[in-house]
Amino acid sequence: MPASASYRRLVRSLAVAGTGVAVVAMPLFGATSAAAAPTAQAATSTTAYPDNLDGWIREAMDVMAQNGIPGSYDSIHRNIMRESSGNPAAINLWDSNAAKGTPSKGLLQVIDPTFQAYHVPGTAFDPFDPVANIAAACNYAADRYGSIDNVFGAY
């Protein structure tokens, strides 16, 4: 059963922001503050994306850019509309993948083994999460076809 939109947003925000606890380096006894290890500031995203198809594509494109995955907005949108009509909870229960027990899921209709193999760090590990689904599908398309921009049919 697909996760609710609010749950997906929470998981996505935790995956992007990180859930680890910050650790501050303290100087050892007898060490001066100048000798203390420098602390790293955590990078935080200040971009707010709307919780809709446009926002999911834009957020996924930002994640893709950080990971060197090519793809244009128009190509991602075109493929989403063909595969799921923009429904992140879409699931295909009738094709050959479904008959083998691995139905296609989400915006870009990714099967679980493909999602797992092409999952992009910084996204939720959930094929129904719109951003994670787009990023994984585009990562797969880049590996197989050079880019989602080269996909014009079922892939």
N, C-alpha and C positions, 0 to 999 in steps of 0.2 A: 504494500500500500504506500503511495507517495506521501512524503512528509508535507506538513502544512507550510504555507508561505512564510509564516512567522518563524517556524522552526528552521527552514532553509536559510532565512536571513540571519538568524542567530548563528547557525553553524558556519555560514559563509563568512560572517564578520569575525568569528573566533579563528577560523582558518587563516584569514588574511592578516588579522592583527596579531595572531600568535597567542597561545594560552600559557606560555611559560612565565615563571616568576622572575622578575629582574633581580640580578645579583650585583651588589655593589662591592667593588674590590676595596679592601681595607688594608692599610699598610701593616706590615708585620711589626712586632715589638722592636723598638729601636730604629725603625726605618723612618725617614722623614717623609712628609707628604709629597715631596718632589720625587721620591723613589717609589711611590705607590704606583701600582699598575693603573693605566688610564682606563676610565670607564667608557663604554660605548653607549651612545644614545640609541634607543630603539626607534626605527623608522616607523612612522605611522602614516596611514593614508588619510588625507584630508578631503578626498573626493567623495561626495555623496552621490550615489547612483539611484535613480528611481527604481522601484520594484515593479518593472514592466519590461517588455521585450527590448525596447530601446536601451534601457539601463543595463539589462543583463548582457546585451551584445557589447556595449561600451566598456563595462567592467571586465568582461572576458578579453576584450581586445587589449586592455591595459595589462592584464595578467600575461597574455600572449606576448606582448612587446617585451615584458620583463624576462621572458623565457625564450626569446628568439623564435617565436612561432609566427609565420606569416599568415596574413588573411585580411581581407577588406570587409568593411561593414556591409556593403552591398551583397557580397558573395555569401557571407554568413546569413544575412537576412533571407536571401533567395533560397538557400538550402533549408533553413528552418521552416519557411513557409511551405516548401514542398514536402518535407518530412513529417511535420507535426502541426502545421497551421498555427504555430506559436504557442502551443499548449505544452508547458513543462511537465505535465503529468501524463502525457501521451505514452501509450504502451501498445506495441503491435503483438497481438496474440494469434495471428493467423499465418504468418509467412514461414519459410523454411527454418529460420532461426528459432521461432517460437515452437515449431514442431519438435525441435531438438532440445527444448527446455531452456533456451536463452533468448527471451524476447527482447526486441529493440525497445529502448526507453528514452524518454525525455525529448527535448527540443530537436536534437539532431539524430534521434533514434540510434543510440549506441548500445551494443550488447555489452553485458557485464565484463567478459574477458577483454574486450577492446578498451573499455573504460579503465579497467585496472591496469592494463599495459601502458596506456597513454595518459593516465591521470597527470595533471599538472600541479606541482607543488604550489601551495598558497590558495588552493581551492578546496572545497569540501569533498570528502571521499563518499559522494552520493551521486549516482547517475541521474537522479531526478533534480538535483540542484542545477538551476539553469546555467549559472556561470561555469560550474565544474563540467557540465555536459558539453557546453560550447567549446571550452578550452581543450578538453580531451578529444573531442571529435576533430577539431582543427589541428591538433597535434598529430592525430592519426592521418588526416588528409595530407598534412605537410610531409609526413614520412612516406606515404604511399603515392601521392600525386604531385608533390612539390608545394601545394597550397590548397586550401579550401577554394581558392579562386579558380582552380582547375576542375572543380567538381560541378557537373551539370546534370547529374542523375543519381540514382541510388548508388551508394558506394560501400 
